[in-house]
Amino acid sequence: MRLWIDADACPNVIKEIVFRAAERTGVETILVANQYIRTPPSRHIRAMQVPGGFDAADAAIVERVEAGDLVVTADIPLAAQAIAKGAGALNPRGELYTPDTIAQRLSMRNFMDELRGAGVDTGGPAAFHPRDRQAFANQLDRWLSDAQRTSHR
């Protein structure tokens, strides 16, 4: 099992949580971005810089992700592709996307894109709060505990 982080837009506080979890559990963690990403010295954590371009980091993750991996992303199409490959997908605000919820999320995203395309101001995402950070940390811990329990059977 590996953790894949869509690192271009991932909040630093979330990266710090992931770094601590990777060290604690020994799970291989790869941050993928189209810019240089600083990572702590660790045998479990590495950065992968991809060429710039629309969705280049997403494409690199989708190409490499495997069933049982976890992708941390706020990008709903990337989450959907990861789920289609048997991986998990976790939003930095702590929402675990599932096969049951991702179709609805994709539909809503596409609807909002259409509204924006028609000139409607849909606003941006809500501010990132400490409760988002806590929700993320809780879901990540749950995922890692479940994954380790299943791998030891």
Disulfide bonds with the S-S distance in Angstrom:
none
